[in-house]
């Protein structure tokens, strides 16, 4: 079992996944921490921009998913 574990721990993809998971947890916490240290006016502006950006990203994702479904239906029908 030790050799199998050593082999898995040497794989690059495992470390990329571990790094990505750490960044997924740490980056949002750092953003929130930085926002809390801003002056009140900038805190408000940053929060509003963050919410607007989040909404734009979500809307774009929904649009892409909708376009892919339309293209898939066109291929199935045509």
C-alpha positions as CSV (number, residue, x, y, z in Angstrom):
1,X,0.0,0.0,0.0
2,X,2.9,2.4,0.7
3,X,4.2,2.2,-2.9
4,X,0.7,2.9,-4.3
5,X,0.3,5.9,-2.0
6,X,3.8,7.1,-2.9
7,X,3.0,6.8,-6.6
8,X,-0.2,8.8,-6.2
9,X,1.5,11.5,-4.2
10,X,4.0,12.0,-7.0
11,X,1.3,12.7,-9.6
12,X,1.1,16.4,-10.7
13,X,-2.6,16.3,-11.2
14,X,-3.2,15.5,-7.5
15,X,-1.2,18.6,-6.4
16,X,-3.0,20.8,-9.0
17,X,-6.3,19.7,-7.5
18,X,-5.1,20.2,-3.9
19,X,-3.8,23.7,-4.8
20,X,-7.1,24.6,-6.6
21,X,-9.1,23.5,-3.6
22,X,-7.0,25.5,-1.3
23,X,-7.4,28.6,-3.5
24,X,-11.1,28.1,-3.7
25,X,-11.3,28.4,0.0
26,X,-8.6,31.0,0.6
27,X,-9.2,33.6,-2.1
28,X,-12.9,34.4,-1.1
29,X,-11.8,34.7,2.5
30,X,-9.0,37.0,1.5
31,X,-11.4,39.2,-0.6
32,X,-13.9,39.4,2.3
33,X,-11.0,40.2,4.7
34,X,-9.7,43.0,2.5
35,X,-13.2,44.4,2.0
36,X,-13.7,44.7,5.8
37,X,-10.5,46.8,6.1
38,X,-11.7,49.4,3.5
39,X,-13.2,52.7,4.5
40,X,-17.0,52.7,4.6
41,X,-17.5,54.4,1.3
42,X,-15.1,52.1,-0.6
43,X,-16.6,49.1,1.3
44,X,-20.0,50.0,-0.1
45,X,-18.8,50.5,-3.6
46,X,-16.7,47.3,-3.6
47,X,-19.6,45.3,-2.2
48,X,-22.0,46.6,-4.9
49,X,-19.5,46.0,-7.7
50,X,-18.9,42.4,-6.4
51,X,-22.7,41.7,-6.4
52,X,-23.1,43.2,-9.9
53,X,-20.1,41.2,-11.1
54,X,-21.5,38.0,-9.6
55,X,-24.8,38.7,-11.3
56,X,-23.2,39.3,-14.7
57,X,-21.2,36.1,-14.4
58,X,-24.2,34.1,-13.4
59,X,-26.2,35.6,-16.3
60,X,-23.5,34.8,-18.8
61,X,-23.3,31.2,-17.6
62,X,-27.0,30.8,-18.0
63,X,-26.8,32.3,-21.5
64,X,-24.0,29.9,-22.5
65,X,-25.9,26.9,-21.1
66,X,-29.0,28.0,-23.0
67,X,-27.1,28.4,-26.3
68,X,-25.6,25.0,-25.9
69,X,-29.0,23.4,-25.4
70,X,-30.3,25.2,-28.5
71,X,-27.4,24.0,-30.6
72,X,-27.9,20.4,-29.3
73,X,-31.6,20.5,-30.1
74,X,-30.8,21.8,-33.6
75,X,-28.3,19.0,-34.2
76,X,-30.8,16.4,-33.0
77,X,-33.6,17.7,-35.2
78,X,-31.5,18.5,-38.2
